[in-house]
């Protein structure tokens, strides 16, 4: 029986640290307000918002190289790439093909996943299905974001812009027939598109018309259409409902309980959401990993970055049962349960 197991992992974040105090110089906010509502103290942004080199695919390349090294593989060993991002290098093509070229892979397939905060969970689920079907043996799964280029750093955007950071995380998911390895045990993916505009960037997109409106009719495009908008309280209420559902679905499918978990890694959206879920499931501090205070919400990159840090810090060991869960724009949500 073919199983999909994690053979390598790696993450990368820009060197430029942006603290809450730094943001208070750009907009009316302060460290206490941001920390109390989100748990975030700092995040990483590329130094130059208009940098044409430190792109989303570039961050992904750095993370992927570390993952390949840990897996003792080269780019030529990869069969497929699944790349999750909401901030691609280009409107099209997707960043997956850009990464394929950067790494020097063969002419393998590259699939981009546009599921925002749950993008990495969706991507890992897709890669798991490919491997278990016998289609591919070594798949690079990446979550990467450069949010800083598209945020509104004025008072109009402060409710959103203080939350997001830049970064990338990657794993190598490989096929295994080793009886001593269990790998991915359960996955699930869900969506509820009627709430699409509760957390969205609306333009550019076909709903709001032609791209040249920005050039020739700038007054026709509202400021809130080109920057992220979020109904924070509404998103929070849905997140704390869907998180427990998707977690229990994965555990039940694998015949496990919350008590069986060795580590739970939630998408790093808001520390209060993670704390709510931790309390609901009665998880001790050593069984949940959060790093939102350091990196903010890196959307598709948040789970792989947190997974990599937990592994590097020895908080996940061989044989541990690990649950990854996410909720975000779409609305979309889902989980991956695996034995490391």
C-alpha positions as CSV (number, residue, x, y, z in Angstrom):
1,X,0.0,0.0,0.0
2,X,1.4,3.4,-1.0
3,X,1.5,6.1,1.6
4,X,2.6,9.7,1.4
5,X,5.2,10.8,4.0
6,X,7.1,14.0,4.6
7,X,10.7,13.5,3.6
8,X,12.0,17.0,3.8
9,X,11.0,20.5,5.0
10,X,12.2,24.1,4.9
11,X,11.1,27.7,5.4
12,X,12.4,31.1,4.5
13,X,11.4,34.6,5.7
14,X,12.8,38.0,4.6
15,X,15.4,39.5,6.9
16,X,13.4,42.7,7.3
17,X,11.6,42.7,10.7
18,X,8.6,45.1,11.0
19,X,7.4,45.7,14.5
20,X,4.1,47.0,15.7
21,X,5.9,50.2,16.7
22,X,7.2,50.5,13.1
23,X,3.6,50.4,11.8
24,X,2.5,53.0,14.3
25,X,4.7,55.4,12.4
26,X,2.7,54.8,9.3
27,X,-0.9,54.7,10.6
28,X,-2.8,55.4,13.8
29,X,-2.2,52.2,15.8
30,X,0.0,50.9,18.6
31,X,1.6,47.8,19.9
32,X,-1.0,47.2,22.6
33,X,-4.0,47.4,20.2
34,X,-2.4,45.0,17.7
35,X,-1.1,42.5,20.3
36,X,-4.4,42.4,22.2
37,X,-6.5,41.7,19.1
38,X,-4.2,39.4,17.2
39,X,-1.3,38.3,19.3
40,X,1.1,39.7,16.7
41,X,4.3,41.6,17.8
42,X,6.2,41.7,14.5
43,X,6.2,40.3,11.0
44,X,8.6,40.1,8.0
45,X,8.3,42.3,4.9
46,X,10.7,42.4,2.0
47,X,12.7,45.6,2.3
48,X,11.5,47.2,-0.9
49,X,7.8,46.9,-1.7
50,X,8.7,47.2,-5.4
51,X,11.4,44.6,-5.4
52,X,11.4,42.7,-8.6
53,X,13.8,40.0,-7.3
54,X,12.5,39.0,-3.8
55,X,9.3,37.7,-5.3
56,X,6.9,35.1,-4.0
57,X,8.6,32.4,-6.2
58,X,12.0,33.6,-4.9
59,X,10.9,33.1,-1.3
60,X,9.5,29.7,-2.3
61,X,12.8,28.7,-3.9
62,X,14.7,29.4,-0.7
63,X,12.3,27.2,1.3
64,X,12.3,24.5,-1.3
65,X,16.1,24.3,-1.5
66,X,16.1,23.6,2.3
67,X,13.4,21.0,2.0
68,X,15.3,19.2,-0.8
69,X,18.5,19.2,1.2
70,X,16.8,17.6,4.2
71,X,15.1,15.0,2.0
72,X,18.5,14.3,0.4
73,X,17.0,14.9,-3.1
74,X,17.7,17.2,-6.0
75,X,15.3,19.3,-8.1
76,X,15.7,16.6,-10.8
77,X,14.1,14.1,-8.4
78,X,10.8,16.0,-8.2
79,X,7.9,14.8,-10.2
80,X,5.4,17.6,-9.5
81,X,5.0,21.0,-7.8
82,X,1.9,22.2,-5.9
83,X,2.2,25.9,-5.1
84,X,-0.2,27.7,-2.8
85,X,-0.3,31.5,-2.9
86,X,-2.6,34.5,-3.2
87,X,0.3,36.8,-4.1
88,X,1.8,35.3,-7.3
89,X,4.7,36.9,-9.2
90,X,2.3,37.5,-12.1
91,X,-1.4,37.7,-12.6
92,X,-0.7,34.8,-14.9
93,X,1.2,32.5,-15.3
94,X,1.2,31.0,-11.8
95,X,4.2,30.9,-9.6
96,X,4.5,27.2,-9.8
97,X,6.1,27.3,-13.3
98,X,8.4,30.2,-12.2
99,X,9.6,28.0,-9.3
100,X,10.1,25.1,-11.6
101,X,12.5,27.2,-13.7
102,X,14.3,28.7,-10.6
103,X,15.0,25.3,-9.2
104,X,16.1,23.7,-12.5
105,X,13.6,20.9,-12.4
106,X,12.8,18.8,-15.4
107,X,9.6,19.7,-17.4
108,X,7.4,18.5,-14.6
109,X,3.9,19.7,-13.9
110,X,3.3,22.7,-11.7
111,X,-0.1,23.4,-10.2
112,X,-1.1,26.7,-8.5
113,X,-3.7,26.6,-5.7
114,X,-5.7,29.7,-4.9
115,X,-7.2,28.9,-1.5
116,X,-5.6,31.6,0.5
117,X,-5.3,30.7,4.2
118,X,-6.2,27.1,3.6
119,X,-4.0,26.9,0.5
120,X,-1.3,24.7,2.0
121,X,-3.8,22.2,3.5
122,X,-5.6,22.0,0.1
123,X,-2.2,21.6,-1.6
124,X,-1.0,18.9,0.7
125,X,-4.4,17.1,0.2
126,X,-3.9,17.2,-3.6
127,X,-0.3,15.9,-3.4
128,X,-1.4,13.1,-1.1
129,X,-4.0,12.0,-3.6
130,X,-1.5,12.0,-6.5
131,X,0.9,9.9,-4.5
132,X,-1.6,7.4,-3.2
133,X,-2.9,7.0,-6.8
134,X,0.6,6.1,-7.9
135,X,0.9,9.1,-10.2
136,X,3.9,10.8,-8.7
137,X,6.6,9.8,-6.2
138,X,8.2,13.1,-5.0
139,X,6.0,16.2,-4.8
140,X,7.2,19.7,-3.7
141,X,4.3,21.3,-1.8
142,X,4.8,25.0,-1.2
143,X,3.0,27.9,0.5
144,X,4.5,31.3,-0.1
145,X,3.4,34.9,0.1
146,X,4.6,38.4,-0.4
147,X,1.7,40.4,1.2
148,X,3.6,43.6,1.8
149,X,3.5,44.7,-1.8
150,X,-0.3,45.0,-1.8
151,X,-1.3,46.3,1.6
152,X,-2.8,49.7,2.4
153,X,-0.4,51.2,5.1
154,X,-2.7,54.1,5.9
155,X,-5.5,54.5,8.5
156,X,-7.9,53.2,5.9
157,X,-6.2,49.8,5.8
158,X,-4.9,49.4,9.3
159,X,-7.5,46.8,10.4
160,X,-6.0,44.4,7.8
161,X,-2.4,45.6,7.1
162,X,-1.2,45.1,10.6
163,X,-2.0,41.3,10.4
164,X,-0.1,40.1,7.3
165,X,3.6,39.2,6.7
166,X,5.8,37.7,4.0
167,X,7.3,34.2,4.0
168,X,7.5,30.7,2.5
169,X,7.4,27.2,3.7
170,X,7.8,23.9,1.8
171,X,7.7,20.1,2.3
172,X,8.7,17.2,0.1
173,X,5.8,14.7,0.1
174,X,7.1,11.3,-1.1
175,X,5.7,7.8,-1.8
176,X,6.5,5.1,0.7
177,X,5.6,1.4,1.0
178,X,7.5,1.0,4.3
179,X,5.3,-0.8,6.8
180,X,6.8,1.2,9.6
181,X,5.6,4.6,8.1
182,X,2.0,5.7,8.3
183,X,2.3,9.2,6.7
184,X,-0.9,11.1,5.8
185,X,-3.9,9.4,7.5
186,X,-6.8,11.7,6.7
187,X,-7.6,14.9,4.8
188,X,-10.7,17.0,4.3
189,X,-11.5,20.2,2.3
190,X,-14.6,22.4,2.5
191,X,-15.9,25.7,1.1
192,X,-18.8,28.2,1.5
193,X,-18.6,30.7,-1.3
194,X,-21.6,32.7,-0.3
195,X,-19.2,34.5,2.1
196,X,-16.6,35.3,-0.6
197,X,-16.7,39.1,-0.1
198,X,-16.3,39.0,3.6
199,X,-12.6,38.6,3.1
200,X,-11.4,39.5,-0.4
201,X,-9.4,41.6,-2.8
202,X,-12.0,42.4,-5.5
203,X,-9.9,44.0,-8.2
204,X,-8.5,43.1,-10.6
205,X,-11.3,40.6,-11.5
206,X,-14.0,40.2,-14.1
207,X,-16.8,41.1,-11.7
208,X,-15.6,44.8,-11.4
209,X,-14.8,45.2,-15.1
210,X,-11.9,45.8,-17.4
211,X,-8.3,46.3,-16.2
212,X,-8.1,49.7,-18.0
213,X,-10.5,51.2,-15.6
214,X,-7.6,51.9,-13.3
215,X,-5.8,53.8,-16.0
216,X,-8.8,55.6,-17.6
217,X,-11.5,55.7,-14.9
218,X,-9.6,55.7,-11.6
219,X,-12.6,57.3,-9.9
220,X,-14.7,54.3,-10.8
221,X,-12.5,51.9,-8.8
222,X,-13.0,52.2,-5.0
223,X,-9.9,52.2,-2.7
224,X,-11.4,49.2,-0.9
225,X,-11.6,47.2,-4.1
226,X,-7.9,47.1,-4.8
227,X,-6.8,46.4,-1.2
228,X,-7.8,43.5,1.1
229,X,-11.1,44.0,2.9
230,X,-12.2,41.9,5.9
231,X,-15.2,41.7,8.1
232,X,-13.1,40.7,11.1
233,X,-15.8,39.8,13.6
234,X,-17.7,37.8,11.0
235,X,-14.6,35.9,9.9
236,X,-13.7,35.2,13.6
237,X,-17.1,33.7,14.4
238,X,-17.0,31.4,11.4
239,X,-13.4,30.3,12.1
240,X,-14.1,29.2,15.7
241,X,-17.0,27.2,14.4
242,X,-15.3,25.5,11.4
243,X,-12.0,24.8,13.1
244,X,-13.4,22.2,15.5
245,X,-15.5,20.7,12.8
246,X,-12.7,20.0,10.4
247,X,-10.4,18.9,13.2
248,X,-12.9,16.3,14.4
249,X,-13.6,15.1,10.9
250,X,-10.0,14.3,10.3
251,X,-9.5,12.6,13.7
252,X,-12.7,10.6,13.3
253,X,-11.8,9.4,9.8
254,X,-8.5,8.1,11.1
255,X,-10.1,6.6,14.2
256,X,-8.3,9.0,16.5
257,X,-9.3,11.4,19.3
258,X,-7.9,14.8,20.4
259,X,-6.1,13.0,23.2
260,X,-4.1,11.0,20.7
261,X,-2.5,14.1,19.2
262,X,1.1,14.9,19.8
263,X,0.9,18.3,18.0
264,X,-1.7,20.6,16.6
265,X,-0.7,23.3,14.2
266,X,-3.4,25.8,13.3
267,X,-3.2,28.3,10.5
268,X,-1.7,31.4,12.1
269,X,-4.5,33.9,11.5
270,X,-5.2,35.2,15.0
271,X,-3.9,34.0,18.4
272,X,-7.3,34.3,19.9
273,X,-8.7,31.7,17.4
274,X,-5.9,29.3,18.3
275,X,-6.5,29.8,22.0
276,X,-10.2,29.2,21.6
277,X,-9.6,25.9,19.8
278,X,-7.0,24.8,22.3
279,X,-9.4,25.4,25.2
280,X,-12.3,23.6,23.4
281,X,-10.2,20.5,22.9
282,X,-8.3,20.7,26.2
283,X,-4.9,20.7,24.5
284,X,-2.0,21.4,26.8
285,X,0.5,24.1,25.7
286,X,3.0,21.5,24.5
287,X,0.6,20.1,22.0
288,X,-0.2,23.3,20.1
289,X,2.3,25.4,18.1
290,X,1.9,29.1,17.5
291,X,4.4,31.5,16.0
292,X,2.1,34.3,14.9
293,X,3.8,36.7,17.3
294,X,6.9,36.6,15.1
295,X,5.6,36.4,11.6
296,X,1.9,37.6,11.6
297,X,-0.4,35.9,9.2
298,X,1.5,34.6,6.2
299,X,-1.6,33.0,4.7
300,X,-0.7,29.9,2.6
301,X,2.8,30.0,4.2
302,X,1.8,30.1,7.8
303,X,1.2,26.3,8.4
304,X,4.4,25.1,6.6
305,X,6.5,27.8,8.4
306,X,5.1,26.8,11.7
307,X,5.5,23.1,10.9
308,X,9.1,23.6,10.0
309,X,9.8,25.6,13.2
310,X,8.2,23.0,15.3
311,X,10.3,20.3,13.7
312,X,13.5,22.3,14.1
313,X,12.8,22.9,17.7
314,X,12.3,19.2,18.4
315,X,8.6,19.7,19.3
316,X,7.6,17.1,16.7
317,X,9.5,13.8,16.6
318,X,9.4,10.7,14.5
319,X,6.2,8.8,15.0
320,X,4.2,11.8,16.4
321,X,0.6,12.3,15.3
322,X,0.2,15.8,13.9
323,X,-2.9,17.7,12.8
324,X,-2.8,20.8,10.5
325,X,-6.0,22.8,10.2
326,X,-6.9,26.1,8.4
327,X,-9.8,28.4,7.8
328,X,-9.8,31.5,5.6
329,X,-11.1,33.5,2.6
330,X,-13.6,31.8,0.4
331,X,-14.7,30.7,2.9
332,X,-12.5,27.6,2.7
333,X,-11.3,25.3,5.4
334,X,-9.7,21.9,5.9
335,X,-7.3,19.6,7.7
336,X,-4.5,17.1,7.2
337,X,-3.7,14.5,9.8
338,X,-0.5,12.6,9.5
339,X,2.0,10.5,11.4
340,X,5.5,12.0,11.1
